[in-house]
């Protein structure tokens, strides 16, 4: 059970409400998201593309534009090298379109997740060299490829880096490097994804020719927004504007590949949200890179014929459906291993699933972490060694703790919340033992904290409130969906629905006597029903929404948790 903590931020909510024509309740929700001051609030509520920062202020932008412009004019062969996830695919597509319309002699390459691993490597460089490539342009990778870029330079190639990841100790010896996270980069916002950096470069490059196509540029911004959500970037400041504007375009787009992906997933265009990118459309793009090749996703985005796009979108959806099935099997196998063995008492869970597809280890680790709220490593048997991914909790710095047993790893890396590693199979049990021996997590550390915006009785749940909540969208990392609490609720009616019996429709009444419809989605529904029967009254966490069915709208709450 998580620990519920109410956020209490101070401000003159009445004044803010009057100034921006919102209720004091909405003003409080905005303040809870650390938005303060008139300029910040105005940008949060009403920011547009005019509020985006000038790309010219990015370090390396001027040099990159000059070099690329000259290479394009000379007809030199340029290769864009992306990455196998949604950000790398979208970044590669943006640059491919952005350079192609200028007449560039350009193609793309994307590493294979299992064979090549992340980012630029020597084989990709050799492949480019043998193909007669003059200039390598990276996107969503490159900032850590010091040796690989030095190798490419030795072969006489020009190398341009566009990336967004943290800068390592040494900047690669490329001809130009764009990465807003460079310490001396003057760009005002550091949290762009790789596709957004690629989009910024495209705009500056077009100015150098000069070239202008507002329709195409806005369409490419849609892909930058798509990748921002899919790569789980913080939805604040510039990212918030990109995603909000990008969603508007996504709902109306005629782009064959994206339209086909929306159609095969049977999504309602008019209600497309960041949720649909993060949990439906984005995973289809990622599925190619996980189970086959990310080049499939790039081919979909670059397809002009709609019938062909539909076939390619269907193939990606099928791959994602297969990925979901394999993930579910992996999660269940991991849970069985924990529940039926010595792992149950471990504070750090090291789950070894030899037959699991290595590309799914991180997803499975995340799902198991959600269930047990403990740091989780999921290990799989690779061709040459055991490989794995870890997902952590707020109170445990995964990379720091892994460093205490670095002698066991062949390779490892990551940050506080996630990590990757490889090690010899005979070291798996030793890793589990040592990572737990050095663990200092307390029971309090292992209790998840759920931050609540406010306690809100049902009488405050109105259509006006749901409309105001839309002003706070898009929701995601860095701008989470508001969470409300209600105390001492009686369950008047309950019905289990859905193909998988994972939906509960409820009629509720709070302690003030106000009734409200509710809906709750949960896999372990029998456990939920058992818990409900044990108490006359329960406390709920929830989010208000309008339920639309056959043209009729009705207020309801979506239940998030209970106790």
C-alpha positions in Angstrom: 0.0 0.0 0.0 1.4 3.4 -0.9 1.7 6.4 1.4 -0.6 9.3 0.5 0.8 12.8 0.9 -1.1 15.9 0.0 0.8 18.6 -1.8 0.5 22.0 0.0 1.9 24.9 -2.1 1.0 28.5 -1.1 -0.2 31.3 -3.4 -3.1 33.7 -3.8 -5.2 31.3 -5.7 -8.2 33.7 -5.9 -6.0 36.4 -7.5 -4.5 33.9 -10.0 -7.9 32.7 -10.9 -9.3 36.2 -11.5 -6.2 37.1 -13.6 -6.3 34.1 -15.9 -10.1 33.5 -15.8 -9.8 30.1 -14.1 -11.2 28.8 -10.8 -9.0 29.0 -7.6 -9.0 25.2 -7.7 -7.3 25.2 -11.1 -4.9 27.8 -9.9 -3.9 25.6 -7.0 -3.3 22.7 -9.4 -1.0 24.8 -11.5 0.9 25.9 -8.5 1.3 22.3 -7.4 3.2 21.8 -10.6 5.8 24.4 -9.5 4.5 26.9 -12.0 4.7 30.4 -10.5 4.8 34.0 -11.6 2.6 35.6 -14.2 4.9 34.9 -17.2 5.3 31.2 -16.3 1.5 30.7 -15.7 0.7 32.5 -19.0 3.1 30.3 -20.9 1.8 27.2 -19.2 -1.8 28.0 -20.1 -1.4 29.8 -23.4 2.1 29.2 -24.8 2.4 28.9 -28.6 5.1 28.1 -31.2 6.0 31.8 -30.9 7.3 31.1 -27.4 9.8 28.5 -28.6 13.5 29.4 -28.2 15.6 30.3 -31.2 17.5 27.3 -32.5 20.4 29.6 -33.5 21.4 29.8 -29.8 22.3 26.1 -29.6 26.0 25.5 -29.5 27.3 23.9 -32.7 24.2 24.9 -34.7 25.9 27.5 -36.9 28.9 25.2 -37.7 26.6 22.2 -38.5 24.4 24.3 -40.8 27.4 25.6 -42.6 29.0 22.2 -43.1 25.8 20.5 -44.2 24.9 23.3 -46.6 28.2 23.0 -48.3 28.0 19.2 -48.5 24.5 19.4 -50.0 25.6 21.9 -52.6 28.5 19.7 -53.5 26.3 16.6 -53.8 28.3 14.7 -51.2 26.8 11.5 -49.9 25.3 12.0 -46.4 24.1 9.3 -44.1 21.8 9.9 -41.2 22.5 7.4 -38.4 19.6 7.2 -35.9 18.7 4.8 -33.1 16.2 1.9 -32.8 13.6 3.6 -30.5 10.8 6.1 -31.2 13.1 9.1 -30.7 15.8 7.8 -33.0 13.4 6.8 -35.7 11.5 10.1 -35.6 14.7 12.1 -35.6 16.0 10.2 -38.6 12.8 10.7 -40.4 12.8 14.5 -39.7 16.3 14.9 -41.0 15.7 12.6 -44.0 12.7 14.7 -45.1 14.4 18.0 -44.1 17.5 17.3 -46.2 15.8 15.6 -49.1 13.6 18.6 -49.9 16.9 20.6 -50.3 18.1 18.1 -52.9 20.6 16.4 -50.6 22.2 13.0 -51.6 21.1 11.4 -48.3 20.2 8.0 -46.9 19.7 6.5 -43.4 21.0 3.6 -41.3 19.8 2.5 -37.9 21.6 0.0 -35.6 20.2 -3.3 -34.7 19.3 -3.5 -31.0 20.8 -6.9 -30.4 23.6 -7.1 -32.9 24.8 -3.5 -32.8 23.6 -2.2 -29.5 22.9 1.5 -28.8 24.3 4.3 -31.0 27.2 4.6 -33.4 29.7 1.7 -33.6 32.6 0.6 -35.7 30.5 -1.6 -37.9 28.2 1.2 -38.8 31.2 3.4 -39.6 32.7 0.7 -41.8 29.4 0.2 -43.6 29.2 3.9 -44.3 32.8 4.0 -45.5 32.3 1.0 -47.9 29.2 2.7 -49.2 31.2 5.8 -50.2 29.6 8.0 -47.5 31.3 11.4 -47.2 29.4 12.7 -44.1 27.8 10.9 -41.2 25.0 12.8 -39.4 24.0 11.3 -36.1 20.6 11.8 -34.3 19.6 10.8 -30.9 23.1 9.4 -30.4 26.7 10.3 -30.9 27.6 12.4 -27.8 29.2 9.3 -26.1 30.8 7.8 -29.3 34.3 9.2 -28.8 36.2 6.3 -30.1 33.8 5.5 -32.9 33.9 9.1 -34.2 37.6 9.2 -34.0 37.7 6.0 -36.1 35.4 7.6 -38.7 37.6 10.7 -38.8 40.7 8.5 -39.4 38.9 7.1 -42.4 38.5 10.7 -43.7 34.7 11.1 -43.1 33.0 14.3 -41.9 31.0 13.6 -38.7 28.2 15.8 -37.4 26.6 14.9 -34.1 23.0 15.9 -33.0 22.0 14.4 -29.7 20.2 15.2 -26.4 21.8 12.8 -23.9 24.0 13.8 -21.0 27.5 14.8 -22.1 30.2 12.4 -21.0 33.7 13.5 -19.7 35.0 13.9 -23.3 33.2 15.6 -26.2 33.6 13.4 -29.4 36.0 14.7 -32.0 33.3 15.4 -34.5 33.4 18.3 -37.0 30.4 19.9 -35.1 28.3 18.8 -32.1 24.8 19.9 -31.3 23.5 18.9 -27.9 21.7 21.3 -25.7 23.1 19.6 -22.6 26.6 20.8 -23.4 27.7 22.9 -20.4 28.5 26.0 -22.4 25.4 25.8 -24.7 23.3 28.9 -24.4 20.1 27.3 -25.4 17.5 28.1 -22.7 15.9 24.6 -22.4 18.0 21.5 -21.9 15.4 18.8 -22.0 14.6 18.4 -25.7 14.5 14.9 -27.2 16.6 13.9 -30.1 13.8 14.4 -32.6 13.2 18.0 -31.4 16.9 18.8 -31.8 16.7 17.4 -35.4 13.6 19.5 -36.1 15.4 22.6 -34.8 18.4 21.8 -37.1 16.0 21.4 -40.1 14.6 24.8 -39.6 18.0 26.5 -39.4 19.2 24.5 -42.4 16.3 25.6 -44.5 17.1 29.3 -43.7 20.5 28.8 -45.2 19.3 28.0 -48.7 16.7 29.7 -48.3 13.8 27.3 -48.3 10.3 27.6 -46.8 7.5 25.1 -46.5 5.4 25.9 -43.4 3.1 22.9 -43.9 6.0 20.4 -44.0 7.8 22.2 -41.1 4.7 21.9 -39.0 4.3 18.3 -40.0 7.8 17.6 -38.9 7.1 19.3 -35.6 4.4 16.8 -35.1 7.0 14.0 -35.2 9.2 16.0 -32.7 6.2 16.1 -30.4 5.4 12.4 -30.9 9.0 11.5 -30.0 8.9 13.9 -26.9 6.1 11.9 -25.4 7.4 8.5 -26.6 10.8 9.1 -25.2 9.3 10.1 -21.8 10.7 13.6 -21.8 9.5 16.1 -19.1 6.4 17.9 -20.5 7.3 21.3 -19.3 8.4 24.6 -20.9 9.2 24.1 -24.6 8.3 20.4 -24.6 4.8 21.2 -23.3 4.2 23.6 -26.2 5.6 21.2 -28.8 3.4 18.4 -27.6 0.3 20.5 -27.3 0.7 21.9 -30.8 1.8 18.5 -32.1 -1.4 16.8 -30.8 -3.5 19.3 -32.7 -1.7 18.3 -35.9 -1.9 14.6 -35.1 -5.7 14.8 -34.8 -5.9 16.4 -38.3 -2.9 14.9 -40.1 -3.1 13.5 -43.6 0.4 11.9 -43.3 0.0 8.4 -44.7 2.2 6.6 -42.2 0.8 8.2 -39.1 -2.8 8.1 -40.4 -2.4 4.4 -41.1 -1.0 3.8 -37.6 -4.0 5.6 -36.0 -6.4 3.6 -38.2 -5.1 0.1 -37.5 -5.2 0.9 -33.8 -8.8 2.1 -34.1 -8.2 5.3 -32.2 -10.7 8.2 -32.2 -8.8 11.1 -33.9 -10.7 13.8 -32.2 -9.7 12.6 -28.8 -6.1 11.6 -29.4 -3.9 12.5 -26.4 -0.4 12.1 -25.0 -1.7 8.8 -23.5 -2.3 7.3 -26.9 1.2 8.2 -28.1 2.8 6.8 -25.0 0.8 3.6 -24.7 -0.6 2.8 -28.1 1.0 4.4 -31.1 4.5 4.9 -29.7 4.9 1.2 -28.7 4.1 0.2 -32.3 7.0 2.3 -33.5 9.3 0.8 -30.8 8.1 -2.8 -31.5 10.1 -2.9 -34.7 13.3 -2.1 -33.0 12.6 -4.6 -30.2 11.6 -7.7 -32.1 12.8 -7.1 -35.6 14.3 -3.9 -37.0 13.6 -0.2 -36.4 13.9 0.2 -40.2 10.4 -1.0 -40.5 9.1 1.9 -38.5 11.2 4.4 -40.5 9.8 2.8 -43.7 6.3 3.4 -42.5 6.9 7.0 -41.8 8.5 7.5 -45.2 5.6 5.7 -47.1 3.6 7.9 -49.5 1.1 5.2 -50.6 -1.7 4.8 -48.1 -2.5 1.2 -48.9 1.2 0.3 -48.4 1.2 2.4 -45.2 -1.7 0.4 -43.9 0.0 -2.9 -44.5 3.2 -1.6 -42.8 1.3 -0.2 -39.9 -0.5 -3.5 -39.4 2.8 -5.3 -39.4 4.1 -3.0 -36.6 0.8 -3.4 -34.7 1.1 -7.2 -34.9 4.7 -7.0 -33.7 3.6 -4.8 -30.8 0.8 -7.3 -30.0 3.4 -10.1 -30.0 5.6 -7.9 -27.7 2.7 -7.4 -25.3 2.1 -11.1 -25.1 5.8 -11.9 -24.6 6.0 -9.1 -21.9 3.0 -10.5 -20.1 4.5 -14.0 -20.1 7.8 -12.5 -18.8 6.0 -10.6 -16.0 4.1 -13.7 -14.9 7.3 -15.8 -14.9 9.1 -13.1 -12.9 6.3 -13.0 -10.3 6.3 -16.8 -10.0 10.0 -16.7 -9.4 9.6 -14.0 -6.7 6.6 -15.6 -4.9 7.9 -19.1 -4.9 11.5 -18.7 -3.9 14.0 -16.8 -1.8 13.7 -13.6 -3.8 10.5 -12.7 -1.9 12.5 -11.4 1.0 15.1 -9.4 -1.1 14.9 -5.7 -1.0 16.5 -5.6 -4.5 14.9 -8.1 -6.9 17.3 -9.8 -9.3 15.1 -11.9 -11.6 16.8 -14.2 -14.1 14.6 -15.2 -17.1 17.1 -17.0 -19.4 14.6 -17.4 -22.3 13.1 -13.9 -22.2 13.8 -11.7 -25.2 16.5 -9.3 -24.1 14.8 -6.3 -25.6 11.9 -6.8 -23.2 13.9 -6.9 -20.0 13.5 -3.2 -19.2 9.7 -3.3 -19.7 9.3 -6.4 -17.6 11.5 -4.9 -14.8 9.3 -1.8 -14.8 6.1 -3.8 -14.5 7.6 -5.9 -11.6 8.8 -2.7 -9.9 5.2 -1.3 -10.1 3.9 -4.4 -8.4 6.4 -4.7 -5.6 7.8 -1.1 -5.4 11.4 -2.4 -5.1 14.4 -1.9 -7.4 14.3 -4.6 -10.0 16.9 -6.1 -12.4 15.6 -8.5 -15.1 18.4 -10.6 -16.6 18.2 -12.7 -19.8 20.6 -15.1 -21.6 22.3 -13.4 -24.5 24.5 -15.0 -27.2 27.8 -14.3 -25.4 26.7 -13.3 -21.8 23.8 -12.6 -19.6 22.3 -9.2 -20.3 19.9 -7.2 -18.2 18.0 -4.0 -17.5 17.1 -2.4 -14.2 14.3 -0.1 -13.1 14.6 1.7 -9.8 12.5 3.6 -7.1 13.0 7.1 -6.0 15.0 6.2 -2.9 17.6 4.0 -4.6 20.3 5.2 -7.0 20.7 2.2 -9.3 23.9 3.2 -11.0 25.6 4.2 -7.8 24.6 0.9 -6.1 25.7 -1.1 -9.1 29.1 0.5 -9.0 29.8 -1.2 -5.6 30.0 -4.5 -7.5 31.3 -3.3 -10.8 33.9 -6.1 -10.8 31.1 -8.6 -11.6 30.1 -6.9 -14.8 31.4 -7.1 -18.4 29.7 -3.8 -19.1 27.3 -1.6 -17.2 25.8 1.9 -17.3 22.8 4.0 -16.5 21.5 6.6 -14.1 19.6 6.6 -10.7 16.3 5.3 -12.1 17.4 2.8 -14.8 20.5 0.8 -15.9 21.8 -1.8 -18.2 24.4 -4.5 -17.7 26.1 -7.6 -18.9 27.8 -10.3 -16.9 28.9 -13.9 -17.0 26.2 -16.4 -16.2 28.1 -17.8 -13.2 28.1 -14.3 -11.6 24.3 -14.0 -11.6 23.7 -15.3 -8.1 26.7 -13.5 -6.7 25.3 -10.3 -8.1 22.0 -10.9 -6.4 23.7 -11.6 -3.1 26.1 -8.6 -3.2 23.5 -6.0 -4.4 21.3 -7.0 -1.5 24.1 -7.1 1.1 25.0 -3.5 0.3 21.4 -2.3 0.2 20.5 0.1 2.9 16.8 0.6 2.0 14.4 0.8 5.0 10.7 -0.1 5.2 9.9 3.6 4.8 12.1 3.8 1.7 10.2 0.8 0.3 6.8 2.5 0.7 5.7 4.3 -2.4 4.6 7.9 -1.9 1.6 9.0 -3.8 1.4 12.8 -4.0 -2.2 14.1 -3.9 -3.2 17.5 -5.2 -6.0 17.9 -2.8 -8.9 16.2 -0.9 -11.9 16.8 -3.1 -15.5 15.7 -2.1 -17.7 14.6 -5.0 -19.8 17.8 -5.0 -16.8 19.6 -6.5 -16.6 17.2 -9.4 -18.4 19.2 -12.2 -18.2 19.5 -15.9 -16.5 22.9 -15.4 -13.8 21.1 -13.5 -13.2 18.6 -16.3 -13.0 21.5 -18.8 -10.4 23.3 -16.6 -8.4 20.1 -16.3 -8.0 20.0 -20.1 -6.2 23.4 -19.8 -3.5 21.5 -17.8 -2.9 18.9 -20.6 -0.9 17.3 -22.0 -0.1 15.1 -19.1 2.9 13.0 -18.7 6.3 13.0 -17.0 7.0 16.5 -15.5 3.3 17.4 -15.8 1.4 14.6 -14.1 -2.3 14.2 -14.2 -3.9 15.7 -11.1 -4.7 13.2 -8.3 -7.6 13.9 -5.9 -8.6 12.0 -2.7 -12.0 11.4 -1.2 -12.6 9.9 2.2 -15.1 7.5 3.7 -16.8 6.4 0.5 -19.6 3.7 0.5 -19.9 1.4 -2.5 -23.5 1.3 -3.5 -23.2 -0.9 -6.6 -20.3 -2.7 -8.4 -20.1 -4.7 -11.7 -17.1 -6.4 -13.2 -17.0 -5.9 -17.0 -14.6 -6.3 -19.9 -13.3 -9.2 -22.0 -10.5 -9.8 -19.5 -12.7 -9.1 -16.4 -10.4 -6.2 -15.5 -12.9 -3.4 -15.4 -15.1 -2.5 -12.4 -18.0 -0.1 -12.8 -19.1 1.4 -9.5 -21.8 3.6 -7.9 -20.3 5.5 -5.0 -21.4 7.8 -2.2 -19.1 10.0 -0.2 -19.5 11.1 3.4 -21.4 14.2 2.4 -24.0 12.0 0.7 -23.1 12.9 -2.9 -23.3 10.0 -5.4 -20.9 9.5 -8.2 -20.2 6.9 -10.9 -16.7 5.4 -11.0 -14.6 3.1 -13.1 -11.6 1.1 -12.0 -9.2 -0.9 -14.1 -7.1 -3.6 -12.4 -5.6 -7.0 -13.3 -6.1 -8.6 -9.9 -9.8 -7.8 -9.8 -10.7 -10.7 -7.4 -8.3 -9.2 -4.8 -9.9 -5.8 -5.2 -13.4 -7.2 -4.7 -12.2 -9.1 -1.6 -10.7 -5.9 -0.2 -13.9 -4.0 -0.9 -16.0 -6.5 1.1 -13.8 -6.2 4.2 -14.7 -2.5 4.8 -17.9 -0.5 5.0 -16.1 2.7 3.8 -13.0 3.2 1.8 -10.7 6.1 0.8 -10.1 6.6 -2.9 -7.6 8.4 -5.1 -9.3 9.5 -8.4 -9.3 11.7 -11.5 -12.6 13.3 -12.8 -13.5 12.8 -16.4 -16.4 12.9 -18.9 -17.6 9.5 -20.0 -18.8 9.7 -23.7 -20.9 6.8 -24.9 -23.2 6.9 -28.0 -23.2 10.7 -28.1 -24.1 11.0 -24.4 -21.8 12.6 -21.8 -21.8 11.8 -18.2 -19.5 12.7 -15.3 -17.5 9.9 -13.6 -14.3 9.4 -11.7 -11.5 7.1 -12.7 -10.2 5.4 -9.6 -6.5 5.2 -9.2 -6.0 3.6 -5.8 -7.9 2.8 -2.6 -7.3 1.9 1.0 
